[in-house]
Amino acid sequence: MLQKDNVTSPTPPIGVSARPLADAPGNALRRHPVRLLGTSWPWRSLAYLASTPVVAGIWLFVSWPALALAGLPLGHIERWRLRWVDHRPIPDPHLPYTSDGLGGWVRLRLSERATWTELLYGVLLIPLSMLSFAVTTVVLLAPAIMIATSTALFVILALGVDPDAVTTVSDLPTSTVNENPIAQLGFVLLGVVLLVAGLYLVTLVAEGQRYLCRLLISEPSIQLTERLVDVTRSRARISSAFDEERRRIERDLHDGAQQRLTSLVMTLGMMRYQLRRGKDIEPLLEQASADAQRAVDELREIVHGIYPSALREHDLAEALNELVSRTEHVGLTTHVQLTVPADLDPDVEVGLYFAISELVTNVTRHSEATTMTLSVAPTPQKTLLVTVEDNGRGGASPDHGTGLVGVVDRIETLGGSVRLHSPAGGPTLVSMEVPCAS
């Protein structure tokens, strides 16, 4: 599946959306825990948790008149609020109502499973709101107060001012005032550490609530239908690509190798004629040899598009090193980190080779990059993670050609997924993950 900042298409591959690299805080935390604090996810998580008690309180206040249907407005609000911490679309699970009459609408809603799961989520929202309140106030507010208070005391003590002369300080309990500036600086640093740890905790709690919310207020059958539609579209694109590839092979054979072989047959006929007349056939022999060599070269080029010759002669790691080495003539600085399992499935090898080849070609032709990094490594989840990153101008999109869509289709046939992060101005990062036995 392909997910990116600015990628949409009329018939997108599975998961193609105009979204950031990580579509949920849990993914951001797992992939780049150190970079997490430099993203918006902790603050989105904080806003998501802080608003939970507000939503729960309002829902409790207005739900008494019609308790069974009270989950309906809550579901709409939560699907809207879920967008703060989940960039994947979540459709309304309720059926459209076309009949007249309030009674019919009530009967329809009461017959839907989504109505009751939303009500269940509303009940669970009460303890969730308590947890959210505790996390957002105790875990974050306490370190913030510590930082502010200790910073003020540090400045006061560093300036030589008597803390008792300051009203706000003299009001503090005597046991909380340490007149050593170094100690106050230590409290500031401790507050910063606790605040950073609190942001990670906020992200984890928000991820748990996001998962529960999506589980209860989305309709699995709708998601499955969308998945099947995307798979159908992907298969249609693959079928179209196979037809196009077959036509390309036919065209290349007709215009290339077939012409060389026809020329070779004619040259051999002229050689037979010259031999019967007792004339020198050395020039014709050289021409026949050249025609045969050209036919072999063109057949090799055609076969390379079906199965790369590099994989016939080397394993995937060596083939990728050879592929990257071809970029030296364009002045591209490359960094390669390859850890490829020895027992990788041949179909996975071929699919990854062609996908990486397409991405490397995009970097050299379109990105205007000066540096590219290719990384291949297995993960604890029994998958192989491939990343291609460049410092080019960004803005990569499947709308600009079929290359990226083809990459997605290749990886999805292997049961994998693709993520694209390419903001305008760069950098561009493409991440591919496929299952592997190792």
Secondary structure in CASP SS format (residue, H / E / C, confidence):
PFRMAT SS
TARGET T0000
AUTHOR 0000-0000-0000
METHOD secondary structure of the structure
MODEL  1
M C 1.00
L E 1.00
Q E 1.00
K E 1.00
D C 1.00
N C 1.00
V C 1.00
T C 1.00
S C 1.00
P C 1.00
T C 1.00
P C 1.00
P C 1.00
I C 1.00
G C 1.00
V C 1.00
S C 1.00
A E 1.00
R C 1.00
P C 1.00
L C 1.00
A C 1.00
D C 1.00
A C 1.00
P H 1.00
G H 1.00
N H 1.00
A H 1.00
L H 1.00
R H 1.00
R H 1.00
H C 1.00
P C 1.00
V C 1.00
R H 1.00
L H 1.00
L H 1.00
G H 1.00
T C 1.00
S C 1.00
W H 1.00
P H 1.00
W H 1.00
R H 1.00
S H 1.00
L H 1.00
A H 1.00
Y H 1.00
L H 1.00
A H 1.00
S H 1.00
T H 1.00
P H 1.00
V H 1.00
V H 1.00
A H 1.00
G H 1.00
I H 1.00
W H 1.00
L H 1.00
F H 1.00
V H 1.00
S C 1.00
W C 1.00
P C 1.00
A C 1.00
L C 1.00
A C 1.00
L C 1.00
A C 1.00
G H 1.00
L H 1.00
P H 1.00
L H 1.00
G H 1.00
H H 1.00
I H 1.00
E H 1.00
R H 1.00
W H 1.00
R H 1.00
L H 1.00
R C 1.00
W C 1.00
V C 1.00
D C 1.00
H C 1.00
R C 1.00
P C 1.00
I C 1.00
P C 1.00
D C 1.00
P C 1.00
H C 1.00
L C 1.00
P C 1.00
Y C 1.00
T C 1.00
S C 1.00
D C 1.00
G C 1.00
L H 1.00
G H 1.00
G H 1.00
W H 1.00
V H 1.00
R H 1.00
L H 1.00
R H 1.00
L H 1.00
S H 1.00
E C 1.00
R H 1.00
A H 1.00
T H 1.00
W H 1.00
T H 1.00
E H 1.00
L H 1.00
L H 1.00
Y H 1.00
G H 1.00
V H 1.00
L H 1.00
L H 1.00
I H 1.00
P H 1.00
L H 1.00
S H 1.00
M H 1.00
L H 1.00
S H 1.00
F H 1.00
A H 1.00
V H 1.00
T H 1.00
T H 1.00
V H 1.00
V H 1.00
L H 1.00
L H 1.00
A H 1.00
P H 1.00
A H 1.00
I H 1.00
M H 1.00
I H 1.00
A H 1.00
T H 1.00
S H 1.00
T H 1.00
A H 1.00
L H 1.00
F H 1.00
V H 1.00
I H 1.00
L H 1.00
A H 1.00
L C 1.00
G C 1.00
V C 1.00
D C 1.00
P H 1.00
D H 1.00
A H 1.00
V C 1.00
T H 1.00
T H 1.00
V H 1.00
S H 1.00
D C 1.00
L C 1.00
P C 1.00
T H 1.00
S H 1.00
T H 1.00
V C 1.00
N C 1.00
E C 1.00
N C 1.00
P H 1.00
I H 1.00
A H 1.00
Q H 1.00
L H 1.00
G H 1.00
F H 1.00
V H 1.00
L H 1.00
L H 1.00
G H 1.00
V H 1.00
V H 1.00
L H 1.00
L H 1.00
V H 1.00
A H 1.00
G H 1.00
L H 1.00
Y H 1.00
L H 1.00
V H 1.00
T H 1.00
L H 1.00
V H 1.00
A H 1.00
E H 1.00
G H 1.00
Q H 1.00
R H 1.00
Y H 1.00
L H 1.00
C H 1.00
R H 1.00
L H 1.00
L H 1.00
I H 1.00
S C 1.00
E C 1.00
P H 1.00
S H 1.00
I H 1.00
Q H 1.00
L H 1.00
T H 1.00
E H 1.00
R H 1.00
L H 1.00
V H 1.00
D H 1.00
V H 1.00
T H 1.00
R H 1.00
S H 1.00
R H 1.00
A H 1.00
R H 1.00
I H 1.00
S H 1.00
S H 1.00
A H 1.00
F H 1.00
D H 1.00
E H 1.00
E H 1.00
R H 1.00
R H 1.00
R H 1.00
I H 1.00
E H 1.00
R H 1.00
D H 1.00
L H 1.00
H H 1.00
D H 1.00
G H 1.00
A H 1.00
Q H 1.00
Q H 1.00
R H 1.00
L H 1.00
T H 1.00
S H 1.00
L H 1.00
V H 1.00
M H 1.00
T H 1.00
L H 1.00
G H 1.00
M H 1.00
M H 1.00
R H 1.00
Y H 1.00
Q H 1.00
L H 1.00
R H 1.00
R C 1.00
G C 1.00
K C 1.00
D C 1.00
I C 1.00
E H 1.00
P H 1.00
L H 1.00
L H 1.00
E H 1.00
Q H 1.00
A H 1.00
S H 1.00
A H 1.00
D H 1.00
A H 1.00
Q H 1.00
R H 1.00
A H 1.00
V H 1.00
D H 1.00
E H 1.00
L H 1.00
R H 1.00
E H 1.00
I H 1.00
V H 1.00
H H 1.00
G C 1.00
I C 1.00
Y C 1.00
P C 1.00
S H 1.00
A H 1.00
L H 1.00
R H 1.00
E H 1.00
H C 1.00
D C 1.00
L H 1.00
A H 1.00
E H 1.00
A H 1.00
L H 1.00
N H 1.00
E H 1.00
L H 1.00
V H 1.00
S H 1.00
R H 1.00
T H 1.00
E H 1.00
H H 1.00
V H 1.00
G C 1.00
L C 1.00
T E 1.00
T E 1.00
H E 1.00
V E 1.00
Q E 1.00
L E 1.00
T C 1.00
V C 1.00
P C 1.00
A C 1.00
D C 1.00
L C 1.00
D C 1.00
P H 1.00
D H 1.00
V H 1.00
E H 1.00
V H 1.00
G H 1.00
L H 1.00
Y H 1.00
F H 1.00
A H 1.00
I H 1.00
S H 1.00
E H 1.00
L H 1.00
V H 1.00
T H 1.00
N H 1.00
V H 1.00
T H 1.00
R H 1.00
H H 1.00
S H 1.00
E C 1.00
A C 1.00
T C 1.00
T E 1.00
M E 1.00
T E 1.00
L E 1.00
S E 1.00
V E 1.00
A E 1.00
P E 1.00
T C 1.00
P C 1.00
Q C 1.00
K C 1.00
T E 1.00
L E 1.00
L E 1.00
V E 1.00
T E 1.00
V E 1.00
E E 1.00
D E 1.00
N C 1.00
G C 1.00
R C 1.00
G C 1.00
G C 1.00
A C 1.00
S C 1.00
P H 1.00
D H 1.00
H H 1.00
G C 1.00
T C 1.00
G H 1.00
L H 1.00
V H 1.00
G H 1.00
V H 1.00
V H 1.00
D H 1.00
R H 1.00
I H 1.00
E H 1.00
T H 1.00
L C 1.00
G C 1.00
G C 1.00
S E 1.00
V E 1.00
R E 1.00
L E 1.00
H E 1.00
S C 1.00
P C 1.00
A C 1.00
G C 1.00
G C 1.00
P C 1.00
T E 1.00
L E 1.00
V E 1.00
S E 1.00
M E 1.00
E E 1.00
V E 1.00
P E 1.00
C C 1.00
A C 1.00
S C 1.00
END
